[in-house]
Amino acid sequence: MNEPLHIVCPHCHTTNRVQPDDLDKTPGCGKCHQRLFTGHPVALDDEAGFDRQVARSGIPVLVDFWAPWCGPCRAMAPAYEQAAAELEPRVRVAKVNTEAAPALGARYNIRSIPTLALFAGGRELARQSGALTHPAQIVQWVRTHLR
């Protein structure tokens, strides 16, 4: 039998244990009872929420570091949203507004936006600076780095 995965709720940040075979069955949070996966990026606006998602997650976490004033960030947003629907529930998809959470941008040495960072087991696996404007590009980039 497979070991259960730790999946952090995007709503209340409680860590849930989910069997790998149950990921596709729309699992809910044991505490707040909301869906653990929505098919949309999770907004992470503080270091504590970011750390819980990245460090405690049993699945990889893809993070888009962006800002509302950034034209390329806004151009990539629809593709990122569509990629989230395809990547979840095997990959948690999140966004960090570097204007609202500048400490996270500084901590990860984000020098240009948008920047995608892929994490697994709490460690950064890969980074991509610059906008990817097609969902397939984002999905392919993630899958390449998870092989």
N, C-alpha and C positions, 0 to 999 in steps of 0.2 A: 504494500500500500504506500502511496506517496505521502510525504510529510505535508502537513497543512502549511499554507503560505500566510504570512502576516500581511494583511491589507489594511492600510490606514484609511479611515473614513474621511472623505473630503468635506464633510459637514461638521462633525464634532471632534475629529482627529483621534477617535478611539481606535486602537489597534485590534483588528478582528482576525480570527483564524479561519481560513477558507481552504477547503480541499481544492487542489488544482483542477480536478474534474468539474467542480462546481462554479468555476469562474464564468463560464458561458451561461449559467442559469440565473443571472441577474441577482447576485447575492445582496443581502441587506445588512446593515449595521446592527449588531446586537444591542447597542445602547440607544441610538436615536431612530433606528428602524428605517432610515432612508437608504436609497440604493448606493452601493459602494462605487458603482461606475455609472456615469451619466452620458458618456459619449461626447463630453465637452471638456475642455481644459479646466483644471482646478486653479483658482487664483490663490497664490500663496503670497501673503502680504506682510508676514513677519518671520523672524528667524526661527521662532519656536515651531510654527506650523511647517515651515520648510524642512527643518531638521527632522520632525516626526515623519513627514512624507518620504524624505530621502533616506534617512538612516534606518527606519523601522520597516520599510517596505520590502516584501518578499518578491516583488516584481521590479523590473527596471522603471526608472522615472525619467521622463523627457521634460526638460524645462526650457521655456522660451523666456529669455531676459529681454524685456522690451520697455518702451516708454510711449505714452499717448501722443507726444509731439513728433514722433519719428515716422516719417513717410514710408520707408521700407518696412517698418514694423506693421503699420496699418495695411500695407500691400500684402504682407505674408499672413495676416490674421485669418482670412477666410480659408486659406489652404491649411493652416494649422488646425483650425476648427474641424475641417473635413478629415484630416489625418487622425485626429483624436478619435473620431468615430470608428476608424479602421483599426487603430492600434489597441484601443481598450477592448477587453480587460487584461490583455497580456502585458501592456505597458501603461503606467500611470502617466497622463499628460497634464502638465502644469504650466502656469505662466507666473512670472515675477515682474511686476511693474517696478523698474529700477528707480523711478521717481518717488514711489510710495515706500519702497524698501531699499534705500541707498546702501545700507550696511551689507545687504546680501550681494549687491553688485560689486562692492569693494572687496568683500570676503572672497569672492570667486574671480576677482581681477578682470571683471567685464570691462573691456576697453572700447568696444563698439557694439551697437545694437542694430538689428536683432542678433542675438547669439543663442544658439541652441546648445544645451549641455545634456548629455546622457549619463545618468548615474545608475549604478547597480551595487548592491551591498554597501551603500553609503559612500562609494568612491566614484569619482568622475571617470567615465570610460572614454568619452569623445566630446569634441567641441566643434561647432560650425558657426563661423561669423558670417553675417550677410543673409539676406532674405532668400528663402526657397519659396517660390510662389505657386508651386503645384503640389497638391497633396501627395502624389506618387513620389516626388523627390524627397519629401520628408520621411515618408514610410520607408523608402529604399535606404535612405541614410541611416535610419534607426536599425533596420534589419541587418545591414552590412556590419554594423558595429556590435551586434548581439550574437553574431555567429561564433 
